[in-house]
C-alpha cells in the first residue's frame, strides 16, 4: 500500500506546490455553488458488488489467518485510498465542467487490489495459504480481469481528446487540482507507519528465534527436494509474485506448496508475527506523537472525502 500511496502522489502532479492556491477557492459563497454543481456530475462510483471483491483487513485463511500487527491501526486501508482519490476526482470533474471543460477519469477501485494495506499481512512472510499455493503457485490468487487492449486504447484516446482543449491544463492545474486539495486534502509523502513497519520486518528477521525458524524452514524445503537460500529466493524463481491471472507451472506449484508446508512445520509465521508484534508495540510507544498526528490527518481526509461522495450519492 505504501507503493500505492506514492503512485497516488505522482498521479496528482505538483499537488503539494499548489496547496497555497487553495485559499482562493475557500470562500463560503463559492463553496455552496461548487457543491451544487458537483451533484450534477455523473460518476460511476464503485458499488457494493465491486466493494465486496476488495481485499479484507483480516486474513481469512492460511498460516496468517486472523493476524493483525499493531501498526496497522495507523495505516490507510485500500477502501480509504479509493474514497480519497475518487472524491478528489469528483471535485475535479465538477470543477472542470463549471469551467467549460470535460474531465471523466476512470475511477479507482474498479479492479481488486492485491492487499488491504501496505502491511500485506497474508504475504508479509511470503506465501502462507496452502490452497492458494496449490491453485496459483506464488501468483496473486485473484485474476484482475483488466480491460482489453482495445478498451485501454479507447480510454487513452478519450483522455487525450479531453486534455487537448485549449486552456484545459491551466484550468486543471491552476483551479481544479487546488480546489480538490481544499475540499478533500492531500495524501502526504510522509508515512511513519509504513516506514516503521519496514524497519520492524528487517529488524526482527535477525532475531535468534526467527533465524532458527528460517533455518528449520530451509532444512524442510531441502527435504522436499528444493534447495533455496531464502524466502525471497523461493518466490523469485518464478518471476514477479504480484502478477495475477497466470496459470502456474507444475514446478512452481510444487515449490509454493512445499514453502507453505515447511513454514507450518517450522512455526515460522507465528514466531515472526510474535516477534514483530512485540517490536511494533515498542515502536508505537517511541513514536506515538508522530503516528497519532498522521492518523488524525488521515481521519480528516476521509471525513472530507466521504462527505463529497455522500453528496454525489444523495443527488442520484
VOPAGU-2260 file (C-alpha; in pm, 1 decimal, decimal comma):
REM VOPAGU-2260
SITE   aa  ch    i         X         Y         Z
SITE  UNK   A    0       0,0       0,0       0,0
SITE  UNK   A    1     292,3     234,6      56,2
SITE  UNK   A    2     366,6     196,0    -315,1
SITE  UNK   A    3       4,5     281,6    -387,3
SITE  UNK   A    4      29,5     597,7    -180,2
SITE  UNK   A    5     340,1     708,1    -367,0
SITE  UNK   A    6     180,1     635,3    -703,5
SITE  UNK   A    7    -118,6     840,9    -599,6
SITE  UNK   A    8     107,8    1133,0    -522,2
SITE  UNK   A    9     280,9    1102,0    -857,5
SITE  UNK   A   10     -51,6    1091,8   -1040,3
SITE  UNK   A   11    -161,8    1423,7    -894,6
SITE  UNK   A   12     146,0    1603,2   -1027,9
SITE  UNK   A   13     257,8    1914,6    -844,1
SITE  UNK   A   14     -17,2    1889,4    -585,2
SITE  UNK   A   15     193,7    1990,7    -287,9
SITE  UNK   A   16     313,4    2309,2    -457,6
SITE  UNK   A   17     -40,3    2410,1    -541,2
SITE  UNK   A   18    -197,3    2387,8    -196,9
SITE  UNK   A   19    -119,4    2751,9    -128,6
SITE  UNK   A   20    -364,5    2842,5    -401,4
SITE  UNK   A   21    -648,6    2672,2    -219,6
SITE  UNK   A   22    -743,9    2979,2     -22,9
SITE  UNK   A   23    -876,1    3141,9    -336,7
SITE  UNK   A   24   -1145,2    2873,9    -354,3
SITE  UNK   A   25   -1244,3    2862,2      10,2
SITE  UNK   A   26   -1495,8    3146,2      30,7
SITE  UNK   A   27   -1834,3    3033,8     157,6
SITE  UNK   A   28   -2027,3    3186,9    -131,0
SITE  UNK   A   29   -1824,0    2981,7    -384,3
SITE  UNK   A   30   -1838,1    2665,0    -177,9
SITE  UNK   A   31   -2215,9    2634,2    -190,5
SITE  UNK   A   32   -2225,3    2684,7    -564,9
SITE  UNK   A   33   -1945,3    2437,5    -625,5
SITE  UNK   A   34   -2116,7    2176,7    -409,8
SITE  UNK   A   35   -2441,5    2215,2    -602,8
SITE  UNK   A   36   -2265,4    2174,1    -936,3
SITE  UNK   A   37   -2076,2    1873,9    -801,8
SITE  UNK   A   38   -2404,6    1692,2    -756,3
SITE  UNK   A   39   -2477,4    1717,4   -1126,1
SITE  UNK   A   40   -2163,1    1528,3   -1231,0
SITE  UNK   A   41   -2235,8    1168,1   -1330,5
SITE  UNK   A   42   -1966,7     944,8   -1176,2
SITE  UNK   A   43   -1982,8     566,6   -1171,8
SITE  UNK   A   44   -1853,0     507,1    -819,1
SITE  UNK   A   45   -1775,0     152,0    -700,5
SITE  UNK   A   46   -2097,0     -13,1    -585,9
SITE  UNK   A   47   -2148,9    -274,4    -313,4
SITE  UNK   A   48   -2078,0    -561,3    -552,5
SITE  UNK   A   49   -1744,7    -412,8    -656,2
SITE  UNK   A   50   -1651,1    -331,1    -297,6
SITE  UNK   A   51   -1722,3    -690,6    -197,3
SITE  UNK   A   52   -1436,2    -801,3    -423,9
SITE  UNK   A   53   -1183,5    -580,4    -246,2
SITE  UNK   A   54    -933,6    -735,8      -1,6
SITE  UNK   A   55   -1042,4    -751,9     360,3
SITE  UNK   A   56    -830,4    -634,3     650,3
SITE  UNK   A   57    -829,8    -969,7     828,5
SITE  UNK   A   58    -659,9   -1265,2     660,1
SITE  UNK   A   59    -934,1   -1525,1     615,4
SITE  UNK   A   60    -730,9   -1844,8     570,3
SITE  UNK   A   61    -385,4   -1997,5     582,6
SITE  UNK   A   62     -99,4   -1964,2     829,4
SITE  UNK   A   63    -157,1   -1590,1     881,2
SITE  UNK   A   64    -530,9   -1623,4     943,8
SITE  UNK   A   65    -658,9   -1356,8    1182,3
SITE  UNK   A   66    -317,4   -1196,0    1231,2
SITE  UNK   A   67    -303,6    -818,1    1252,0
SITE  UNK   A   68       8,9    -624,0    1352,0
SITE  UNK   A   69      -9,8    -321,1    1586,2
SITE  UNK   A   70      99,9     -60,4    1330,6
SITE  UNK   A   71    -193,1    -144,4    1102,1
SITE  UNK   A   72    -420,6      79,8    1307,3
SITE  UNK   A   73    -218,3     373,8    1177,4
SITE  UNK   A   74    -241,2     274,1     809,0
SITE  UNK   A   75    -492,5     375,2     546,1
SITE  UNK   A   76    -674,9      74,2     406,0
SITE  UNK   A   77    -749,5      18,8      38,2
SITE  UNK   A   78   -1115,6     132,5      72,5
SITE  UNK   A   79    -987,8     452,8     234,6
SITE  UNK   A   80    -748,3     519,5     -51,9
SITE  UNK   A   81   -1026,0     458,7    -304,2
SITE  UNK   A   82   -1261,5     701,6    -130,6
SITE  UNK   A   83    -999,3     976,5    -105,2
SITE  UNK   A   84    -884,7     957,8    -464,2
SITE  UNK   A   85   -1234,4     917,7    -607,6
SITE  UNK   A   86   -1362,2    1212,6    -405,6
SITE  UNK   A   87   -1083,5    1428,4    -543,8
SITE  UNK   A   88   -1171,6    1319,0    -896,7
SITE  UNK   A   89   -1537,2    1403,6    -833,3
SITE  UNK   A   90   -1436,2    1755,1    -727,5
SITE  UNK   A   91   -1201,7    1797,0   -1024,2
SITE  UNK   A   92   -1465,9    1671,3   -1267,0
SITE  UNK   A   93   -1727,5    1914,6   -1134,7
SITE  UNK   A   94   -1475,5    2197,4   -1134,3
SITE  UNK   A   95   -1374,7    2134,9   -1495,8
SITE  UNK   A   96   -1738,2    2116,0   -1602,0
SITE  UNK   A   97   -1801,2    2450,1   -1432,8
SITE  UNK   A   98   -1511,9    2598,0   -1633,6
SITE  UNK   A   99   -1644,0    2455,3   -1959,1
SITE  UNK   A  100   -1415,5    2151,8   -1989,8
SITE  UNK   A  101   -1465,1    1777,0   -1979,1
SITE  UNK   A  102   -1285,7    1552,1   -1728,5
SITE  UNK   A  103   -1414,6    1196,5   -1690,8
SITE  UNK   A  104   -1146,5     993,0   -1516,1
SITE  UNK   A  105   -1152,1     617,4   -1473,1
SITE  UNK   A  106   -1222,6     596,9   -1103,4
SITE  UNK   A  107   -1007,9     398,2    -862,0
SITE  UNK   A  108   -1137,7      70,6    -718,5
SITE  UNK   A  109   -1285,9     -89,7   -1027,6
SITE  UNK   A  110   -1031,3    -371,3   -1000,5
SITE  UNK   A  111    -942,6    -551,3    -675,4
SITE  UNK   A  112    -612,2    -470,8    -507,9
SITE  UNK   A  113    -362,1    -735,5    -402,0
SITE  UNK   A  114    -366,5    -635,1     -34,8
SITE  UNK   A  115    -577,5    -436,9     210,2
SITE  UNK   A  116    -292,7    -214,0     327,4
SITE  UNK   A  117      81,9    -184,1     298,5
SITE  UNK   A  118     140,5    -438,5     575,1
SITE  UNK   A  119      13,9    -705,4     331,5
SITE  UNK   A  120     -31,4    -945,3     620,9
SITE  UNK   A  121    -119,2   -1252,5     415,3
SITE  UNK   A  122     216,4   -1235,0     234,6
SITE  UNK   A  123     427,7   -1045,5     483,9
SITE  UNK   A  124     633,4   -1359,1     548,5
SITE  UNK   A  125     592,6   -1491,5     197,1
SITE  UNK   A  126     310,2   -1710,1      71,0
SITE  UNK   A  127     106,7   -1853,9     359,9
SITE  UNK   A  128    -213,9   -2002,5     217,3
SITE  UNK   A  129    -185,4   -2371,7     114,0
SITE  UNK   A  130    -498,1   -2366,7    -102,2
SITE  UNK   A  131    -381,7   -2061,1    -295,5
SITE  UNK   A  132     -33,5   -2208,5    -332,2
SITE  UNK   A  133    -181,9   -2523,3    -485,1
SITE  UNK   A  134    -407,3   -2328,9    -721,0
SITE  UNK   A  135    -189,3   -2033,2    -817,2
SITE  UNK   A  136     167,6   -2103,6    -711,5
SITE  UNK   A  137     327,6   -1779,6    -598,0
SITE  UNK   A  138      98,3   -1559,6    -807,6
SITE  UNK   A  139    -168,3   -1341,2    -651,2
SITE  UNK   A  140    -483,0   -1551,7    -632,0
SITE  UNK   A  141    -738,8   -1327,0    -795,7
SITE  UNK   A  142    -734,3   -1251,5   -1165,3
SITE  UNK   A  143    -757,6    -876,2   -1201,2
SITE  UNK   A  144    -960,3    -921,8   -1519,7
SITE  UNK   A  145    -844,8    -588,5   -1653,1
SITE  UNK   A  146    -977,6    -412,6   -1961,6
SITE  UNK   A  147    -884,9    -537,1   -2306,7
SITE  UNK   A  148    -613,9    -364,2   -2507,8
SITE  UNK   A  149    -883,1    -213,5   -2728,9
SITE  UNK   A  150   -1059,9     -69,6   -2424,1
SITE  UNK   A  151    -732,3      70,8   -2291,1
SITE  UNK   A  152    -653,4     231,4   -2626,8
SITE  UNK   A  153   -1001,5     384,9   -2640,5
SITE  UNK   A  154    -960,8     521,8   -2287,8
SITE  UNK   A  155    -625,6     680,3   -2372,3
SITE  UNK   A  156    -771,3     832,8   -2688,7
SITE  UNK   A  157   -1061,7     979,9   -2492,0
SITE  UNK   A  158    -824,6    1124,1   -2229,6
SITE  UNK   A  159    -605,0    1275,4   -2499,5
SITE  UNK   A  160    -906,3    1434,3   -2666,2
SITE  UNK   A  161   -1029,1    1585,3   -2339,4
SITE  UNK   A  162    -693,6    1730,0   -2239,0
SITE  UNK   A  163    -615,5    1869,1   -2586,3
SITE  UNK   A  164    -869,6    2150,4   -2548,2
SITE  UNK   A  165    -710,4    2494,2   -2529,1
SITE  UNK   A  166    -681,9    2606,0   -2167,5
SITE  UNK   A  167    -752,4    2257,0   -2027,0
SITE  UNK   A  168    -416,9    2216,1   -1849,7
SITE  UNK   A  169    -431,3    2562,7   -1697,2
SITE  UNK   A  170    -784,2    2506,5   -1570,5
SITE  UNK   A  171    -688,7    2174,5   -1416,7
SITE  UNK   A  172    -358,7    2283,3   -1260,3
SITE  UNK   A  173    -447,8    2636,1   -1153,8
SITE  UNK   A  174    -805,8    2585,5   -1036,9
SITE  UNK   A  175    -934,9    2230,5   -1015,5
SITE  UNK   A  176    -645,5    2046,5    -850,7
SITE  UNK   A  177    -619,5    2318,0    -582,2
SITE  UNK   A  178    -997,6    2300,2    -536,2
SITE  UNK   A  179    -980,2    1922,6    -485,6
SITE  UNK   A  180    -696,6    1970,4    -237,2
SITE  UNK   A  181    -902,4    2225,5     -46,9
SITE  UNK   A  182   -1223,2    2022,0     -41,1
SITE  UNK   A  183   -1062,7    1683,9      31,5
SITE  UNK   A  184    -692,1    1721,0     105,6
SITE  UNK   A  185    -358,2    1573,8       3,2
SITE  UNK   A  186    -207,7    1237,8      96,0
SITE  UNK   A  187     129,8    1347,2     227,4
SITE  UNK   A  188     450,2    1161,7     133,2
SITE  UNK   A  189     536,5    1110,0     499,5
SITE  UNK   A  190     430,4     759,9     602,5
SITE  UNK   A  191     551,7     690,3     957,0
SITE  UNK   A  192     353,8     368,8     998,9
SITE  UNK   A  193     480,6     224,8     671,5
SITE  UNK   A  194     838,0     327,7     743,3
SITE  UNK   A  195     828,3     175,0    1090,9
SITE  UNK   A  196     671,1    -144,4     956,0
SITE  UNK   A  197     958,7    -181,3     711,1
SITE  UNK   A  198    1208,2    -135,9     992,2
SITE  UNK   A  199    1018,0    -388,0    1203,7
SITE  UNK   A  200    1030,5    -662,0     941,0
SITE  UNK   A  201    1401,9    -613,1     881,2
SITE  UNK   A  202    1496,1    -591,5    1247,8
SITE  UNK   A  203    1301,4    -897,5    1362,7
SITE  UNK   A  204    1436,9   -1115,3    1080,5
SITE  UNK   A  205    1770,5   -1126,0    1260,4
SITE  UNK   A  206    1625,0   -1233,5    1595,7
SITE  UNK   A  207    1754,0   -1574,3    1711,4
SITE  UNK   A  208    1406,8   -1732,1    1729,7
SITE  UNK   A  209    1317,1   -1612,0    1380,1
SITE  UNK   A  210    1654,2   -1725,5    1243,9
SITE  UNK   A  211    1601,5   -2070,8    1396,1
SITE  UNK   A  212    1259,0   -2093,0    1234,3
SITE  UNK   A  213    1405,7   -1984,9     898,7
SITE  UNK   A  214    1678,1   -2247,7     929,7
SITE  UNK   A  215    1417,7   -2515,3    1005,4
SITE  UNK   A  216    1214,2   -2398,6     705,5
SITE  UNK   A  217    1519,1   -2421,0     478,5
SITE  UNK   A  218    1602,6   -2774,0     600,5
SITE  UNK   A  219    1242,6   -2878,7     546,5
SITE  UNK   A  220    1249,9   -2738,5     193,2
SITE  UNK   A  221    1566,1   -2938,6     119,9
SITE  UNK   A  222    1387,5   -3248,5     246,1
SITE  UNK   A  223    1118,8   -3180,4     -15,8
SITE  UNK   A  224    1384,1   -3156,5    -285,8
SITE  UNK   A  225    1404,9   -2775,8    -302,0
SITE  UNK   A  226    1740,1   -2608,1    -239,5
SITE  UNK   A  227    1653,4   -2246,1    -158,4
SITE  UNK   A  228    1860,3   -1985,8      21,1
SITE  UNK   A  229    1578,4   -1765,3     147,0
SITE  UNK   A  230    1208,0   -1684,9     125,8
SITE  UNK   A  231    1282,6   -1431,2    -147,3
SITE  UNK   A  232    1480,0   -1691,3    -339,3
SITE  UNK   A  233    1183,4   -1928,5    -336,4
SITE  UNK   A  234     930,2   -1677,1    -467,2
SITE  UNK   A  235    1174,3   -1507,1    -703,2
SITE  UNK   A  236    1233,8   -1818,4    -910,8
SITE  UNK   A  237     906,0   -1774,1   -1093,2
SITE  UNK   A  238     903,1   -1406,6   -1183,7
SITE  UNK   A  239     704,2   -1142,5   -1002,7
SITE  UNK   A  240     486,8   -1292,4    -724,9
SITE  UNK   A  241     248,8    -997,8    -753,5
SITE  UNK   A  242     129,1   -1099,3   -1100,7
SITE  UNK   A  243    -232,8   -1208,6   -1145,3
SITE  UNK   A  244    -424,5   -1440,6   -1370,3
SITE  UNK   A  245    -122,7   -1656,6   -1455,4
SITE  UNK   A  246    -150,7   -2034,9   -1479,3
SITE  UNK   A  247     145,1   -2168,8   -1277,9
SITE  UNK   A  248     386,9   -2437,7   -1392,1
SITE  UNK   A  249     389,1   -2766,5   -1201,6
SITE  UNK   A  250     735,4   -2681,6   -1070,6
SITE  UNK   A  251     604,1   -2355,7    -926,9
SITE  UNK   A  252     311,3   -2525,3    -756,2
SITE  UNK   A  253     544,4   -2787,2    -610,4
SITE  UNK   A  254     776,9   -2521,5    -468,4
SITE  UNK   A  255     493,7   -2299,8    -342,2
SITE  UNK   A  256     308,0   -2579,3    -163,7
SITE  UNK   A  257     631,4   -2704,7      -6,7
SITE  UNK   A  258     706,1   -2347,1     101,8
SITE  UNK   A  259     377,8   -2318,1     293,1
SITE  UNK   A  260     407,6   -2670,9     435,5
SITE  UNK   A  261     757,4   -2602,5     565,4
SITE  UNK   A  262     657,0   -2269,8     715,5
SITE  UNK   A  263     393,7   -2462,8     908,6
SITE  UNK   A  264     644,6   -2728,0    1016,8
SITE  UNK   A  265     892,0   -2462,8    1131,5
SITE  UNK   A  266     629,8   -2246,6    1302,5
SITE  UNK   A  267     783,9   -1959,7    1109,0
SITE  UNK   A  268     476,1   -1740,5    1066,6
SITE  UNK   A  269     360,1   -1730,3    1431,2
SITE  UNK   A  270     720,5   -1696,0    1552,5
SITE  UNK   A  271     792,3   -1398,7    1328,9
SITE  UNK   A  272     449,5   -1248,7    1394,6
SITE  UNK   A  273     501,6   -1262,1    1771,4
SITE  UNK   A  274     845,2   -1103,4    1733,9
SITE  UNK   A  275     705,2    -824,8    1519,8
SITE  UNK   A  276     410,6    -766,0    1749,9
SITE  UNK   A  277     643,1    -702,1    2043,3
SITE  UNK   A  278     875,9    -490,3    1831,8
SITE  UNK   A  279     597,2    -276,1    1685,3
SITE  UNK   A  280     442,8    -213,1    2025,4
SITE  UNK   A  281     776,5     -63,7    2131,4
SITE  UNK   A  282     789,7     140,4    1810,3
SITE  UNK   A  283     443,8     279,7    1878,9
SITE  UNK   A  284     547,0     384,4    2229,4
SITE  UNK   A  285     856,6     559,8    2091,3
SITE  UNK   A  286     678,0     731,5    1800,2
SITE  UNK   A  287     332,1     785,5    1948,5
SITE  UNK   A  288     301,3    1157,5    1872,7
SITE  UNK   A  289     412,1    1119,7    1510,7
SITE  UNK   A  290     180,4     824,2    1448,3
SITE  UNK   A  291    -120,6     989,3    1611,3
SITE  UNK   A  292     -66,8    1308,9    1412,7
SITE  UNK   A  293     -59,7    1112,0    1086,3
SITE  UNK   A  294    -369,5     920,0    1191,1
SITE  UNK   A  295    -554,7    1244,5    1263,8
SITE  UNK   A  296    -458,9    1383,8     920,5
SITE  UNK   A  297    -583,2    1067,7     752,3
SITE  UNK   A  298    -909,4    1078,9     950,0
SITE  UNK   A  299    -973,3    1435,8     832,8
SITE  UNK   A  300    -900,8    1335,1     472,5
SITE  UNK   A  301   -1151,2    1052,5     497,9
SITE  UNK   A  302   -1417,0    1270,8     659,0
SITE  UNK   A  303   -1394,9    1525,4     377,9
SITE  UNK   A  304   -1376,5    1258,7     106,6
SITE  UNK   A  305   -1681,1    1072,1     228,9
SITE  UNK   A  306   -1878,0    1395,1     257,7
SITE  UNK   A  307   -1807,2    1461,7    -109,7
SITE  UNK   A  308   -1903,0    1105,8    -210,7
SITE  UNK   A  309   -2219,4    1123,9       0,9
SITE  UNK   A  310   -2326,4    1438,8    -184,1
SITE  UNK   A  311   -2290,3    1255,9    -514,9
SITE  UNK   A  312   -2490,3     955,8    -391,7
SITE  UNK   A  313   -2763,0    1179,2    -249,7
SITE  UNK   A  314   -2804,5    1351,5    -586,1
SITE  UNK   A  315   -2890,4    1025,8    -766,4
